[in-house]
Amino acid sequence: MKNESIGFQPISEGKEFGAEKESAQQVRQLFRIPVSDKEFIQVIIRKQKYFVSDISQKGIGFSIESRLGFQHGEILTNCELKLADKARLNNLTGKVIHCSSTEQGSLQYGIQWINLGNREKKTLKDILSQMKSGALKRNDRKITKARE
């Protein structure tokens, strides 16, 4: 296998042990917007508040200091997403799709929302559009123009 991993890599059907396998890399489907301190977006999971570090139409990323976090693949019910003073989405269900350790020793999690309703999808789309526009106006994320 060419891919380095600390976990098991499945062998595709029709392949023998040790044979080369086709790449099954995860590909991001949506752009994640980094959340600035000014935007103050929080997720509440099991009555615990976490500051969101990035957000997309289908999920969020956040870090925690505690080692008593969440398991990969775990389903989280009754989550709440507070989008600054603009909106609040309740009774969300998410799935833990990512967990990694940061250089600072905290854990970075990725949550994908499951079964979002049309109202929630529209609210997220509208808020994300405002965030993109604001980020480009303020340039608080230190965005530089690409060189030609």
Steps between C-alpha positions, in 0.01 A plus 500: 500500500628845413294698752644540848244442770467411865172327427401209283453558130236279340602269220275539199309201372701301251833617646733269683675586824796728434387594149472864399156645566329790334503827691195550722594845627235718655423803286344815642177588325443849641725792584532556874501860616734583788311668784655822632484595867258779409242258361460302822345177379440227757375144497337349807538124533384318813448836673867592442591806289782493244626782277476411132827544304359440152160446344344382173147431380525143623710514814737666746846466647598575861776426751483381858765467769350198674595146406145397589365599161305315238552178307546491122165401347306596814153647441436817702135592556330817628787725393454875482687738270513867604591721206603816686194720549364407159341159546471192716441150367364246748458123514774430246646153457864464405750226434865518607690459173843629602723506806865602510749635750637853460855615575367668815369166628130566453269288287351633176160351410294510184124456525277439200134592540253223423149554360500881499159643422443756225471783755835410658668467159373843393605661829851355470529603136397859580734529800794351308442743214515791747815357658675470162412859406606633838829312495592646163403855605679497836783272393520386864628162383807658333397398149749604232442525128641220288801588286457479126 
